[in-house]
Amino acid sequence: MHITDGELGLAFGFASRIRADQRAAQQAVSSRDAAIASLRHRISQLEREKAALIAERAGRHQQKIAAYLARH
């Protein structure tokens, strides 16, 4: 079976397009992974801030209880 130059060029064109699509897909996955990592970092930050606020609120509550008990 003989492959013509046109068929060979078409095959190389398809191969090139497939590689370009693979690169684009990999770039999209990498971009998504970076966005996920950034969001996980932000969630971690917010969880630390939440824990600090809860601890601060608990401390104020304990101070109010101590002040109440000191008066009575």
Number of C-alpha atoms within 10 A of each C-alpha: 3 5 8 9 9 9 11 11 12 12 12 12 12 12 12 12 12 12 12 12 12 12 12 12 12 12 12 12 12 12 12 12 12 12 12 12 12 12 12 12 12 12 12 12 12 12 12 12 12 12 12 12 12 12 12 12 12 12 12 12 12 12 12 12 12 11 11 10 9 8 7 5
